[in-house]
């Protein structure tokens, strides 16, 4: 088997990795099992583009080719494809169980993949591994331990029974205390679900350990600090008689498109000129749900005011064209990237209260929070925003300020870089303390510009 190697932006930095090692940027391997552009993958793309190349050289490994690989290539990021077996690659999070991972054939494939990844880490002289998805956490964690390389788990999913199978929750929580040197969570709500403290009896010792081994780093958005009204004449906003309210996200039951439509039917009674957009498409075998919400649109007599845009890559332009952004998830969102993007665009946000969303929004200041699975409450909140344009505009301005202060990609990158330095320093200190007989001999660099083959 081989990995596909895409051209790096600065091949001289790679080829000269052994020439002046002490002064060279530290080599960071970022791993994701997929190349589909989900929220976590977009966050990874934004992060690697913002990392300080004078200090760190990002190298990305993906389990499949796809849109993310193309975006990374366009950004000049060295990217490798180490194909993951389809039976593992396409296993959905909500069906991920210990039994699914330990089926004889898949278990053998997992072991082989871990060994190949470990070889890659050693050959490429990786200083630190940063995993970006649940599957990458486990595969990259095992491979990093085998290669004796520190690993950071970036957890972007809530580790709870309502989000994952109970067996997967127990397994992940247990591994989280063993495999990673450090854990990064995309919100405090996510970190709280990991349960890094095994029991309350551990007391202050484990509280201190958690603080040292885990950090919350919000997924930053790309924000230029310019109010969206500036230059509006050049935008693609089309003339219309009523406001445009939109929900952005993949079409999935837990994203709450059905709640959005039920709320839209009630809003339309008070504001008949309002139009609605469902922005996104179905993924991961959820096309039956998409068919259901299209039928629901017909049933609620909303066909003339609801638009299904399908998958869009120009999310910034789509959000800029909205008057109100809605977030309707029916269970706690790990973070709520689209909420931050809406605030960055100066839009008032109506969102469900759960997961990491309350950490992003200020209730009544940047938007309104409503209970999950409550269409009437969502409709009432939308009517309040639509009935008071002055307040809605002020919410948009406050949202811009909050994103600028807390949720830019620059904030994210600087915090991640600080964690890199901390983990690498701890690794260096541990090696210094180790007896000479336990220290590993430095590996000879094996960096090539052609495709990389396993031995």
Buried (B, 14 or more C-beta within 10 A) or exposed (E): EEBBBBEBEEEEBBBBBBEEEEEBBBBBBBBBBBBBBBBBBBBBBBBBBBBEBEEBBBBBBBBBBBBBBBBBBEBBBBBBBBBBBEEBBEBEBEEBBEEBBEEEEBEEBBEEBBBBBBBBBBBBBBBBBBBBBBBBBBBBBBBBBBBEBBBBBBBBBBBBEEBBBEBBBBBBBEBBBEBBBBBBBBBEBBBBBBBBBEEEEEEEEBEEBBEEBBBBBBBBBEBEEEEBEEEEEEEEBEEEEBBBBBBBBBBBBBBBBBBBBBBBBBBBEEBEEBBBBBBBBBBBEBEEBBEBBBEBBEEBEBEEBBBBEEEBEEBBEBBBBBBBBBBBBBBBBBBBBBBBBBBBBBBBBBBBBBBBBBBBBBEEEBBBBBEBBBBEBBBBBBBBBBEEEEEBBBBBBBBBBBBBEEBBBEBBBBBBBEBBBBBBEBBEEEEEEEEEEEEEEEEEBBBEEEEBEBE
